[in-house]
Amino acid sequence: MNYQEQFHAARARYLSRRWFLRDCGVGLAGIAAGSLLANETKAKSAERPLAPREPHFAAKAKRVIYIFQAGAPSHLELFDPKPELTKHNGQLPPAELLKGYRAAFINPNSALLGPKFKFVPNGECGMELSEVLPHIGKVADDICLIRTLNTEAVNHAPAQIMMNSGSQQFGRPSFGSWSLYGLGSESTDLPGYVVLTSARGTSAGASNYGCGFLPTVYGGVPFRNAGDPVLYLSNPPGIDQETQRSSLDALNRLNELSFEAVGDPEIAARIQSYEMAYRLQTSAPELMSLEQESKETIDKYGIKDLNDGSFARNCLLARRLVERGVRFVQLFNEVWDQHGDLTNGVKRNAQATDQASAALITDLKERGLLNDTIVIWGGEFGRTPMVQGGNDGRDHHNRCFSMWLAGGGIKGGHVHGQTDDFGFNVAADPVHVHDLHATLLHLLGFDHTALTYRFQGRDYRLTDVQGQIVKGILA
């Protein structure tokens, strides 16, 4: 038999029906078993796509409360004391400082502006914080202050999306969505990712808490401050509980049949959303009603009106949400864009947020929740050391800014990083947005390089192709 004949004989042998049944499917039984297992996997996914999942390794934290102070709080008025900036108030910045610098709106050669408030040491750690943050000062030993955050973005919407999704581009999953995708949720009666807003909406809108290309079940669910927590939660006139349940069962069965046929995860998300909406009709009103809380607790947060959608009320709701197993709670409060009226604006905003932010830390701690809950407080960037708007305003500044964190695995009473004498550049221990995200995922039990999702032929992740764990802030 020559080479060509040998080739055709081998080819016929390996393409035979018997070979296919024996080797490709491990026989007919293997094909049947594979089909059953696939259907079982699909059914389980459709039944509860947000079921709790184990992370890559033992986690320090189980949940996150992210207080996003949008608009860019001034680190120079709140978190980063600069006596040299006070000393050079009204003078032009050094020429070498501005080399290669790009400002958002102002002329970089604008005069330097000294901080508007005094800084005082707080706690046993002696952390220096602004005098307008007396309550946060009382929990200084529980928080870690990072003074060297930096980002590429210089305007609000791109910077907000960057801080929340790791990219300046629309359409990427948010940090909250990645967390839910990796861990699932411990709550069956509330969404795994809840969004609360005070003041006004953020510049980047829903992109800050969207799921991007992840299945929609992982997206943030905004709760309203008045009326039904979620739109159309109440039944319309003439529809009772029994009728609604019957209709929902029929609709879910049709969706399940469709899911079994095509396996589209969006169908599973649709089933989950219908069931969640049904359960929310009971769980959401109970959650939002603060009458169950003691007067002592209400006063601790500084809540004046139980029905007003204030920042203080949202902080208390955040605690109530994580108590009920919600994995990720995000508070948006966009009030910090002080291009002018800096002194009054910062003071007003600090008074509205300081007490409740600190109360959340102490409340979680007293209830034994802080040890495995990460609390994050910060915005999308900082403010320039130079003046804008006459003599009382600051422009956007992305080269360095401050955030604080507390809770699960975070080193309390610690200040990380140092900026230069003017609060203009990082002088030591920079922390990029990708580094922050890598560290937070690490605390949740994930290798940030391995928590991925394949989309359009590429494995995407929160930290893109960058990010280093900031070991200096870990307990």
C-alpha positions as CSV (number, residue, x, y, z in Angstrom):
1,M,0.0,0.0,0.0
2,N,1.5,3.3,-1.1
3,Y,1.5,6.5,0.9
4,Q,-1.7,7.9,-0.8
5,E,-3.6,4.7,-0.1
6,Q,-2.5,4.6,3.5
7,F,-3.7,8.2,3.9
8,H,-7.2,7.6,2.5
9,A,-7.5,4.4,4.6
10,A,-6.6,6.3,7.8
11,R,-8.9,9.2,6.9
12,A,-11.9,6.8,6.3
13,R,-11.2,5.1,9.7
14,Y,-11.1,8.3,11.6
15,L,-14.2,9.7,9.9
16,S,-16.3,6.6,10.4
17,R,-19.7,6.7,12.2
18,R,-18.4,4.2,14.8
19,W,-15.3,6.3,15.5
20,F,-17.5,9.4,15.9
21,L,-19.9,7.8,18.4
22,R,-17.1,6.1,20.3
23,D,-14.4,8.9,20.5
24,C,-16.3,12.2,20.0
25,G,-19.2,11.6,22.3
26,V,-18.0,8.7,24.4
27,G,-20.8,6.8,22.9
28,L,-24.5,7.5,22.7
29,A,-24.7,7.5,26.5
30,G,-22.0,10.2,26.6
31,I,-24.0,12.4,24.2
32,A,-27.2,11.9,26.2
33,A,-25.4,12.7,29.5
34,G,-23.7,15.8,28.0
35,S,-27.1,17.1,26.8
36,L,-28.7,16.5,30.2
37,L,-25.9,18.2,32.0
38,A,-26.0,21.2,29.6
39,N,-29.7,21.5,30.2
40,E,-29.3,21.2,33.9
41,T,-26.6,23.9,33.9
42,K,-28.8,26.2,31.9
43,A,-31.7,25.6,34.1
44,K,-29.7,26.4,37.2
45,S,-28.4,29.5,35.6
46,A,-31.9,30.6,34.7
47,E,-33.2,29.8,38.1
48,R,-30.7,32.0,40.0
49,P,-28.0,33.7,38.1
50,L,-27.0,35.8,41.1
51,A,-26.4,32.8,43.4
52,P,-23.4,33.4,45.8
53,R,-20.1,32.2,44.3
54,E,-16.7,31.7,45.8
55,P,-13.9,34.1,44.9
56,H,-10.4,33.0,43.8
57,F,-9.1,32.9,47.3
58,A,-10.2,33.7,50.9
59,A,-11.5,37.3,50.9
60,K,-11.1,40.0,53.5
61,A,-14.4,41.7,52.5
62,K,-17.8,40.4,51.3
63,R,-19.5,43.6,50.3
64,V,-18.9,47.2,49.3
65,I,-20.4,50.6,50.0
66,Y,-19.1,53.2,47.6
67,I,-19.8,56.8,48.4
68,F,-19.1,58.6,45.2
69,Q,-18.7,62.3,45.9
70,A,-19.0,63.4,42.3
71,G,-17.9,66.8,41.0
72,A,-14.4,66.4,42.5
73,P,-13.9,67.4,46.2
74,S,-10.9,69.6,46.8
75,H,-8.2,67.6,48.4
76,L,-6.5,71.0,49.3
77,E,-9.5,72.0,51.5
78,L,-10.3,68.6,52.9
79,F,-7.5,66.0,53.1
80,D,-4.1,67.3,52.1
81,P,-2.6,70.1,54.2
82,K,-0.3,72.4,52.3
83,P,1.3,75.2,54.5
84,E,3.7,76.1,51.6
85,L,0.6,76.8,49.4
86,T,-0.7,79.2,52.0
87,K,2.7,80.8,52.2
88,H,2.8,81.4,48.4
89,N,-0.9,82.4,48.1
90,G,-1.4,84.9,45.2
91,Q,2.0,84.2,43.6
92,L,2.5,82.6,40.2
93,P,3.4,78.9,40.3
94,P,7.0,77.9,39.5
95,A,7.6,77.6,35.7
96,E,9.0,74.1,36.1
97,L,5.9,73.0,37.9
98,L,3.7,73.7,34.8
99,K,5.9,71.9,32.2
100,G,3.7,69.7,30.1
101,Y,0.7,70.5,32.2
102,R,-2.8,70.5,30.7
103,A,-5.6,72.2,32.6
104,A,-9.3,71.7,31.9
105,F,-10.4,75.3,31.8
106,I,-8.1,77.8,33.4
107,N,-4.8,79.4,32.3
108,P,-2.2,77.3,34.1
109,N,-0.3,80.5,34.9
110,S,-3.1,81.6,37.2
111,A,-2.0,82.5,40.7
112,L,-1.7,80.0,43.5
113,L,-4.5,79.8,46.0
114,G,-3.9,78.8,49.6
115,P,-6.2,76.4,51.4
116,K,-9.4,78.0,52.8
117,F,-9.5,75.9,56.0
118,K,-7.2,74.9,58.8
119,F,-6.1,71.3,59.3
120,V,-6.0,69.6,62.7
121,P,-4.7,66.2,63.9
122,N,-7.3,63.5,64.7
123,G,-7.3,60.3,66.5
124,E,-4.4,58.3,68.0
125,C,-2.9,58.2,64.6
126,G,-2.7,62.0,64.4
127,M,-4.2,62.1,60.8
128,E,-4.5,65.7,59.6
129,L,-7.9,66.5,58.3
130,S,-9.7,69.8,57.6
131,E,-11.6,71.5,60.4
132,V,-14.8,71.2,58.3
133,L,-14.7,67.4,58.8
134,P,-14.9,67.0,62.6
135,H,-17.0,63.8,62.5
136,I,-14.8,62.0,60.0
137,G,-11.9,63.1,62.2
138,K,-13.5,61.1,65.1
139,V,-13.2,57.9,63.0
140,A,-9.7,58.7,61.7
141,D,-8.3,55.6,63.4
142,D,-10.7,53.5,61.3
143,I,-9.9,55.0,57.9
144,C,-7.1,54.9,55.4
145,L,-6.5,58.2,53.6
146,I,-4.9,57.9,50.2
147,R,-3.5,61.3,49.1
148,T,-1.9,60.2,45.8
149,L,-4.7,59.0,43.5
150,N,-4.2,60.0,39.9
151,T,-6.0,59.5,36.6
152,E,-5.7,60.5,32.9
153,A,-9.1,62.1,32.6
154,V,-9.5,65.8,33.1
155,N,-13.3,66.3,32.7
156,H,-16.1,65.0,34.8
157,A,-17.9,62.5,32.6
158,P,-14.8,60.7,31.3
159,A,-13.2,60.8,34.8
160,Q,-16.3,59.5,36.5
161,I,-16.6,56.6,34.0
162,M,-12.8,55.9,34.5
163,M,-13.2,55.8,38.3
164,N,-16.2,53.5,38.1
165,S,-15.3,51.3,35.2
166,G,-11.6,51.5,34.7
167,S,-12.1,53.1,31.2
168,Q,-13.0,56.6,29.9
169,Q,-15.1,54.9,27.2
170,F,-18.8,54.3,27.5
171,G,-20.0,50.7,27.6
172,R,-17.6,49.1,30.1
173,P,-18.9,47.3,33.2
174,S,-18.7,49.2,36.4
175,F,-16.8,48.1,39.5
176,G,-20.1,47.2,41.1
177,S,-21.1,45.0,38.2
178,W,-17.7,43.2,38.2
179,S,-18.1,42.6,41.9
180,L,-21.6,41.1,41.4
181,Y,-20.4,39.1,38.4
182,G,-17.6,37.5,40.5
183,L,-19.4,37.0,43.9
184,G,-23.1,36.8,43.1
185,S,-25.5,38.2,45.8
186,E,-26.5,37.0,49.3
187,S,-29.9,38.6,48.9
188,T,-32.9,36.9,47.3
189,D,-35.4,39.7,47.9
190,L,-33.3,42.8,46.8
191,P,-31.0,43.5,43.8
192,G,-27.4,42.6,44.3
193,Y,-26.3,46.1,43.3
194,V,-28.3,49.1,44.5
195,V,-27.8,52.7,43.6
196,L,-28.9,55.7,45.7
197,T,-28.7,59.3,44.6
198,S,-28.8,62.6,46.5
199,A,-28.5,66.1,45.3
200,R,-28.5,65.6,41.5
201,G,-27.5,62.9,39.0
202,T,-23.9,62.5,37.9
203,S,-22.4,63.9,34.7
204,A,-21.8,60.4,33.3
205,G,-25.3,59.1,34.3
206,A,-26.0,55.4,34.2
207,S,-22.6,54.6,32.8
208,N,-21.3,54.9,36.3
209,Y,-23.2,51.9,37.5
210,G,-24.0,50.1,34.2
211,C,-23.1,46.5,33.4
212,G,-21.7,47.2,30.0
213,F,-21.3,44.0,28.0
214,L,-21.9,41.8,31.1
215,P,-25.4,40.3,31.3
216,T,-27.9,42.9,32.5
217,V,-28.6,41.1,35.7
218,Y,-25.3,42.5,37.0
219,G,-26.2,46.1,36.5
220,G,-26.9,48.6,39.3
221,V,-30.6,49.2,40.1
222,P,-31.4,52.8,41.0
223,F,-33.8,53.3,43.9
224,R,-35.9,56.4,43.9
225,N,-36.1,58.9,46.8
226,A,-39.9,59.3,46.6
227,G,-42.9,57.2,45.7
228,D,-42.2,53.6,44.7
229,P,-38.4,52.8,45.2
230,V,-38.5,51.3,41.7
231,L,-40.8,52.6,39.0
232,Y,-44.0,50.6,38.4
233,L,-43.4,48.5,41.5
234,S,-47.1,48.8,42.6
235,N,-49.8,46.8,40.9
236,P,-52.1,48.8,38.6
237,P,-55.8,49.1,39.7
238,G,-57.7,45.8,39.2
239,I,-54.6,43.5,39.5
240,D,-54.4,41.5,42.7
241,Q,-51.5,39.4,44.0
242,E,-53.0,36.1,42.7
243,T,-53.6,37.4,39.2
244,Q,-50.1,38.9,39.0
245,R,-48.5,35.6,40.3
246,S,-50.4,33.6,37.7
247,S,-49.4,35.9,34.9
248,L,-45.8,35.9,36.0
249,D,-45.6,32.1,36.2
250,A,-46.9,31.8,32.6
251,L,-44.5,34.4,31.3
252,N,-41.6,32.8,33.1
253,R,-42.4,29.4,31.6
254,L,-42.3,30.9,28.1
255,N,-39.0,32.5,28.9
256,E,-37.6,29.3,30.3
257,L,-38.5,27.4,27.1
258,S,-36.8,30.1,25.1
259,F,-33.7,29.9,27.3
260,E,-33.5,26.1,27.0
261,A,-33.6,26.5,23.2
262,V,-31.0,29.3,22.7
263,G,-29.2,29.7,26.0
264,D,-29.1,33.5,25.8
265,P,-28.0,34.8,29.3
266,E,-30.2,37.9,28.7
267,I,-33.3,35.6,28.9
268,A,-32.0,34.4,32.3
269,A,-31.6,38.0,33.3
270,R,-35.1,38.8,32.2
271,I,-36.6,35.9,34.3
272,Q,-34.5,37.1,37.3
273,S,-35.7,40.7,36.9
274,Y,-39.4,39.7,36.8
275,E,-39.0,37.6,39.9
276,M,-37.0,40.2,41.7
277,A,-39.7,42.9,40.9
278,Y,-42.3,40.6,42.4
279,R,-40.3,40.1,45.6
280,L,-39.4,43.8,45.7
281,Q,-43.1,44.7,46.2
282,T,-42.7,43.5,49.7
283,S,-39.0,43.9,50.5
284,A,-38.4,47.4,49.1
285,P,-41.1,49.3,51.0
286,E,-39.9,47.6,54.2
287,L,-36.3,48.6,53.5
288,M,-37.1,52.2,52.7
289,S,-39.2,52.7,55.8
290,L,-36.9,54.1,58.5
291,E,-39.6,54.2,61.3
292,Q,-38.1,50.9,62.6
293,E,-34.8,52.7,63.4
294,S,-34.3,54.1,66.8
295,K,-34.2,57.9,67.4
296,E,-30.6,57.5,68.6
297,T,-29.7,56.0,65.2
298,I,-31.6,58.7,63.2
299,D,-29.9,61.4,65.2
300,K,-26.5,59.8,64.8
301,Y,-26.8,60.1,61.0
302,G,-28.2,63.6,61.3
303,I,-31.4,62.8,59.4
304,K,-33.9,65.6,59.7
305,D,-36.8,64.2,57.6
306,L,-37.3,60.4,57.3
307,N,-38.9,60.8,53.8
308,D,-36.4,63.3,52.4
309,G,-33.9,61.8,49.9
310,S,-30.9,63.3,51.6
311,F,-27.3,62.1,51.7
312,A,-27.7,61.2,55.4
313,R,-30.8,59.1,54.7
314,N,-29.0,57.3,51.9
315,C,-26.1,56.4,54.2
316,L,-28.5,54.8,56.7
317,L,-30.2,53.0,53.8
318,A,-26.8,51.7,52.7
319,R,-26.3,50.1,56.1
320,R,-29.8,48.5,55.9
321,L,-29.1,47.2,52.4
322,V,-25.8,45.4,53.3
323,E,-27.5,44.0,56.4
324,R,-30.0,42.4,54.0
325,G,-27.3,40.7,51.9
326,V,-26.9,43.3,49.1
327,R,-23.4,42.9,47.7
328,F,-22.7,46.4,46.4
329,V,-24.3,49.7,47.4
330,Q,-23.3,52.9,45.6
331,L,-24.2,56.4,46.8
332,F,-23.9,59.3,44.2
333,N,-23.7,62.9,45.5
334,E,-22.6,65.3,42.8
335,V,-22.2,68.7,44.6
336,W,-18.4,69.3,44.6
337,D,-17.7,71.2,41.4
338,Q,-16.5,74.4,43.0
339,H,-15.1,76.5,40.1
340,G,-16.2,79.5,42.1
341,D,-17.6,80.1,45.6
342,L,-15.1,77.5,46.9
343,T,-15.2,78.5,50.6
344,N,-19.0,78.4,51.0
345,G,-19.4,75.4,48.7
346,V,-16.9,73.2,50.4
347,K,-18.2,74.2,53.8
348,R,-21.8,73.6,52.9
349,N,-21.1,70.2,51.3
350,A,-18.9,69.1,54.2
351,Q,-21.7,69.9,56.7
352,A,-24.1,67.9,54.5
353,T,-21.9,64.8,54.3
354,D,-19.5,64.7,57.2
355,Q,-21.7,63.5,60.0
356,A,-23.5,60.8,58.0
357,S,-20.3,59.4,56.5
358,A,-18.8,59.0,59.9
359,A,-22.0,57.6,61.4
360,L,-22.0,54.9,58.7
361,I,-18.5,53.8,59.8
362,T,-19.4,53.7,63.5
363,D,-22.8,52.0,62.8
364,L,-21.2,49.3,60.7
365,K,-18.5,48.8,63.4
366,E,-21.1,48.5,66.2
367,R,-23.0,45.9,64.3
368,G,-20.0,43.8,63.4
369,L,-20.3,44.6,59.7
370,L,-17.2,46.8,59.2
371,N,-14.7,44.0,59.3
372,D,-16.0,42.5,56.1
373,T,-17.4,45.6,54.4
374,I,-15.3,48.0,52.4
375,V,-16.4,51.7,52.6
376,I,-15.0,54.0,49.9
377,W,-15.4,57.8,49.9
378,G,-14.1,60.0,47.1
379,G,-14.7,61.6,43.7
380,E,-13.3,61.5,40.1
381,F,-10.3,63.8,40.6
382,G,-9.2,66.8,42.7
383,R,-8.8,70.6,42.3
384,T,-6.0,72.8,41.1
385,P,-3.6,74.6,43.5
386,M,-4.2,77.6,41.2
387,V,-7.2,79.9,41.5
388,Q,-10.2,80.1,39.2
389,G,-13.2,82.4,39.2
390,G,-11.7,85.5,40.6
391,N,-10.2,84.7,44.0
392,D,-12.4,81.8,45.3
393,G,-12.5,78.7,42.9
394,R,-10.4,75.8,41.6
395,D,-10.3,74.0,38.3
396,H,-10.2,70.2,37.7
397,H,-6.9,68.5,38.7
398,N,-6.1,64.9,37.8
399,R,-2.5,64.6,38.8
400,C,-3.2,64.0,42.5
401,F,-6.2,63.8,44.7
402,S,-7.5,62.1,47.9
403,M,-9.9,59.4,48.8
404,W,-10.5,57.4,52.0
405,L,-11.4,53.8,52.6
406,A,-12.4,51.8,55.7
407,G,-13.3,48.3,56.6
408,G,-12.6,44.9,55.2
409,G,-8.8,44.4,55.1
410,I,-8.0,48.2,55.0
411,K,-5.3,49.6,57.3
412,G,-7.0,52.0,59.7
413,G,-5.4,55.2,60.9
414,H,-3.0,55.3,58.0
415,V,-2.1,57.9,55.4
416,H,-0.7,56.6,52.2
417,G,1.4,58.6,49.8
418,Q,2.6,62.2,49.6
419,T,2.1,65.1,47.2
420,D,4.5,68.0,46.6
421,D,4.4,71.2,48.6
422,F,1.7,72.7,46.4
423,G,-0.5,69.6,46.1
424,F,0.2,69.6,42.4
425,N,2.1,66.3,41.7
426,V,2.6,63.0,43.5
427,A,5.9,63.0,45.4
428,A,5.8,59.4,46.7
429,D,3.7,56.3,46.4
430,P,1.3,57.0,43.5
431,V,-2.0,55.1,43.2
432,H,-3.5,55.0,39.8
433,V,-7.2,54.2,39.4
434,H,-6.2,50.8,38.0
435,D,-4.2,50.2,41.2
436,L,-7.1,51.1,43.4
437,H,-9.4,48.7,41.5
438,A,-6.8,45.9,41.6
439,T,-6.5,46.3,45.4
440,L,-10.3,46.4,46.0
441,L,-10.8,43.2,43.9
442,H,-7.9,41.6,45.9
443,L,-9.8,42.4,49.1
444,L,-12.9,40.8,47.7
445,G,-10.9,37.6,47.0
446,F,-10.0,38.1,43.3
447,D,-6.9,38.1,41.2
448,H,-7.8,41.1,39.1
449,T,-6.0,39.6,36.1
450,A,-8.2,36.5,36.2
451,L,-11.6,38.0,36.7
452,T,-12.4,38.4,33.0
453,Y,-15.3,38.2,30.6
454,R,-14.9,37.4,26.9
455,F,-16.5,39.9,24.6
456,Q,-15.9,40.4,20.9
457,G,-13.0,38.0,20.9
458,R,-11.1,39.5,23.9
459,D,-11.0,38.7,27.6
460,Y,-11.9,42.0,29.3
461,R,-11.2,42.9,32.9
462,L,-11.8,45.9,35.2
463,T,-8.2,46.9,35.3
464,D,-7.7,46.5,31.5
465,V,-4.0,45.6,31.1
466,Q,-2.7,47.5,34.1
467,G,-3.1,47.7,37.9
468,Q,-0.9,46.8,40.8
469,I,-2.1,45.8,44.3
470,V,-1.3,48.7,46.7
471,K,0.1,46.6,49.6
472,G,0.7,49.7,51.8
473,I,-3.0,50.2,52.5
474,L,-3.7,46.6,53.4
475,A,-4.1,45.6,57.1
